[in-house]
Amino acid sequence: MNIEFPATDLVILAGGQARRMNGMNKLLQQFDDQVQLSKICQNFKTEVQNIWVNSHRDNSIYKHIEPDIQCYADDQSGFLGPLMGMKSAWSHVQSDYVLFVPCDVTYIPSQVLAKLHRALQKNAQAQVAYVMINGDALYPFCLLKRVSLPILEQQIAADRLSLRACFKLLHAQNVSFQKQSLFCHSINSLDELQQYQQIKAFKQLLISN
């Protein structure tokens, strides 16, 4: 277990409807060489206390693939987005820090958890630090403190579900990463998935030749 930073749980955000994926459960898809669930878990399992999946379905399949994970659903029904998944986490996790990772992420930067913790430590007011990849803010890929909960609750009660707006209230910090030739940092549609896999196959073909 890493002792550079405070005890942290991991939550994989998989609570959406995946409308642009025809309802496909993105966490169970294989974008790269591994199923997304396994890819994310294996990246972080030596750095976090517990791993959770925020989801409304397929819990038995998740547990079959990764037996040590735990699952929870949103506190309220209605698919209210990642802010609800984040707010709901604090009813379940014991740690005061949670690393949230979107289920459809394609690139997980090296030492991302340590760097997010360092960003929080540099600013006493900051209650969240999020990832930027190639200049794009990936708000659902973030490290959140438990003390953020009252603001999360206020935003949801007011039907303000934007992570960007909420994070401003939390004095958000960001950590920037660059990845050459990255087609997209997350998969949001079947078209994107097809293009991502075609580009990956083309690169492998070039390498093999």
Secondary structure by P-SEA (a helix, b strand, c coil): ccccccbbbbbbcccccccccccccccccccccccaaaaaaaaccccccbbbbbcccaaaaaaaacccbbbbcccccccccaaaaaaaccccccccbbbbbbccccccccaaaaaaaaaaaacccccbbbbbcccccccccccccccaaaaaaaaaaaccccaaaaaaaacbbbbbbbbccccccccccaaaaaaaaaaaaaaaaaaac
